[in-house]
Every structure is written in structure tokens, then in C-alpha cells.
Amino acid sequence: MDIPSPRLNIEKLQNYKPNFGKSKINNLIRLSANESALGTSLNAIEALKFFANDLSRYPPQVSDELISAISKRYLLNKNKIILGNGSDELISILAQTFLNPNDEAIYTEFGFLQFPQAIAISGAKGVVANDINFTANVDNILSKINSKTKVIFLANPNNPTGTFLSKKEIISLHKSIPTNILLVYDAAYSEFVVNDDYMDGSELADEYDNVIMLRTFSKLHGLASLRLGWGYASENIIKNLMKVRGPFSINNAAIMAGIAALEDLEFQRQSVEHNLKWMAWFEKELKLLNLDFQSSITNFLLIKFPNNQKHSAQKAENYLASKGILVRGMKVYGLSNHLRVSIGTQEENIKFLNELKSFLENKK
Ligand SMILES: Cc1ncc(COP(=O)(O)O)c(C=O)c1O
């Protein structure tokens, strides 16, 4: 019997599979999704208390209030901001809006997985630009441009590597891209970055019509469960994305919590400080364990495991899971010797490290 079949490119796709663990285990330590170590701003939680009186009305299609709060917090032009149901939604609608089936879109070798996914769903061809030392490379990206190239997706800093391209490299990349190619500059982790030679992309999006910067409330602001992201681009790009985006894709809870989170500068400061402190601790401890890792400017680390049966990344992932600690296996990225670990609370980080030590000491 015939059954309805999806488009051919959808049939071949894999489902995105996060590692959130099995709900049977209580008190799981989740270091697998780069979420906020300090949870959510209490102001945001407080704002939600007034939320549940009446759920019968649709949210606004465009929340001026939240857009104004973003514009005020980040000193950006209100008219260039678009909200999304997580930046994931914006990545998807960018691909749907700008890619025809015969077009090509470039993404980097160990770039964020949603890029190839969104490109494949659109039906366009994804073209990989190789990394060098787990870092995106400007020359390799430029070498992949041809007359069919429509979009370049770049996460800076990148997930899962934690590495980044400097301001100088980004400016040089942008200068060399033809003006009809859209640069999607995903700066999801930019708020954790303290390096002077990093740029979040807002200046480029202010000045040029072929750049969109993407941001999220899921990381620093600790609102991953409410699904809230935003983009910053020319009014022409925003206008076209709004034709494709779901009309009510940002709900009222996300709007209220988002505004409160933006205003809580103290929570943001504490989160950045916590991250820097524990990132330095992780680096020191991993060196003592002789484990190789990528130096990271984000809230997670990509750790390499020995290429032997006893202490492989897969074995480490299983061992940690058996102790109630979830980390992200990297097979989907073609990095089967690696695990990605998010910075957690003090207690979580110490527990992780102790269990990691026990695993490595185990000679069996
Ligand atoms: C580079 C990058 N972009 C976008 C996202 C998605 O963020 P959101 O929760 O806003 O959809 C993530 C989440 O892990 C990410 O790592």
C-alpha cells in the first residue's frame, strides 16, 4: 500500500538528537547542551508569576517591548531586530528564505549542526569548508565560493569546537564575499567572550546589507526552555524573513521573561564571571590529566580522549552517564574521539572531574 512520502531530501535526513538522558535517572547532571550554569535570572522567574492569569490570547506578532529592551541592552537599531523561536528557527527560515534548490550554501567542517540540516531541508546543496586546527578558516571558506553560492553560515565562536575567528579575520572574510552572498553570523555565545580581538557581528550588520547576526536567550540569559532568539540585519532581510517566520512564534512567557532577563545585568555579570573562573579551572585540571582539549572562549569545552579501547570517548560518555552525568558525544560531527562538556555549577564541575579521574584510572 502506498504511503505519503516526504520530499526526497527530507527522507535522507537524520533527526537532531540532543543528549538529555533518560528520565528514569533522578538528579541528572546535564553538561551536554551548553545551557546556563547558574540557571535563570530570578527576575525572569518573577516576571513569569504574573503570566498565567489568562492564556486565551495570541501573543503579539512583533513585540515592540522586547525589541526595545534588546535595542537598549545592546545599543542597537530597533528596526533591524527580528525575534525567533530560538535562533534555531531563524537559521531554518534563513535557509528557506534565501536558498533555491539549485543554490549552494557554505558551512564549516565542525560548524554547528543546524546549518547543514537547514540547508538540506531547503533542498539546496551544502558545501563544506575545511577547518584548520578545529577552527574555521577564511581562505578555505572563500575557496568554496562560486556563482551558485547564496549563503555562508558561520558560528563565531563555534559550537562544538569553542574556537573563533578574530575580528581581523572576520572583516577580511566579509570584504572578500560578493555583496549578493548572505553571511549568517551566529554569535550565540558572544556574551561569554571577553577577548578584545573578537567581534559579535553587529557592526557588520549595521553597515552592510548582506550580513545577519544571530543571538540567543538560551545561553547567557538561561531561558533555553522558552525558545527565544533574535537576529540583527538590514530591514530588507528582516522584511523577507517575516514572510516565512510563523506569525506568532514567540510566546508571551518568552517575551516577559526575556525583558526581565535583559534588565538583570547582575545575573549576566555573575554568569560571565563564573564561566571564566571555571573554564580556567577546567583547563588546569584537564592538563593535569594529560587530556587534549580545544582552548575555548565559550561555556563549553571540546575534549579529546585517547585512541584506545579502554579510555575511548564513547566509554567515557557511558561511564559518566552511569554516574548520572551527561556530556555530548561528538560522533555526529565526525569527532568520535571527542566529548563536549558544558561548564556547570561548582558542585557539578567537581563531580564531573572526580568521575572523569576514576574513569581514566580504571585499568580494566
Ligand atoms: C552556535 C549555536 N547557534 C544557535 C544555537 C541555538 O540556540 P537557540 O536555543 O536560540 O535555538 C545553538 C545552541 O546550542 C548554538 O550552539
The ligand as an SDF file (V2000), in Angstrom:
LIG
                    3D

 16 16  0  0  0  0  0  0  0  0999 V2000
   26.0630   28.0990   17.5690 C   0  0  0  0  0  0  0  0  0  0  0  0
   24.6450   27.9460   18.0070 C   0  0  0  0  0  0  0  0  0  0  0  0
   23.6790   28.6150   17.3670 N   0  0  0  0  0  0  0  0  0  0  0  0
   22.3910   28.5010   17.7170 C   0  0  0  0  0  0  0  0  0  0  0  0
   22.0040   27.6860   18.7550 C   0  0  0  0  0  0  0  0  0  0  0  0
   20.5480   27.5280   19.0370 C   0  0  0  0  0  0  0  0  0  0  0  0
   20.1140   28.3810   20.0080 O   0  0  0  0  0  0  0  0  0  0  0  0
   18.5710   28.5230   20.3440 P   0  0  0  0  0  0  0  0  0  0  0  0
   18.3760   27.8240   21.6440 O   0  0  0  0  0  0  0  0  0  0  0  0
   18.3560   30.0020   20.4380 O   0  0  0  0  0  0  0  0  0  0  0  0
   17.7850   27.9160   19.2440 O   0  0  0  0  0  0  0  0  0  0  0  0
   22.9560   26.9660   19.4550 C   0  0  0  0  0  0  0  0  0  0  0  0
   22.5450   26.0780   20.5440 C   0  0  0  0  0  0  0  0  0  0  0  0
   23.2290   25.2190   21.0090 O   0  0  0  0  0  0  0  0  0  0  0  0
   24.3090   27.0940   19.0690 C   0  0  0  0  0  0  0  0  0  0  0  0
   25.2630   26.3900   19.6880 O   0  0  0  0  0  0  0  0  0  0  0  0
  1  2  1  0
  2  3  1  0
  2 15  2  0
  3  4  2  0
  4  5  1  0
  5  6  1  0
  5 12  2  0
  6  7  1  0
  7  8  1  0
  8  9  2  0
  8 10  1  0
  8 11  1  0
 12 13  1  0
 12 15  1  0
 13 14  2  0
 15 16  1  0
M  END
$$$$
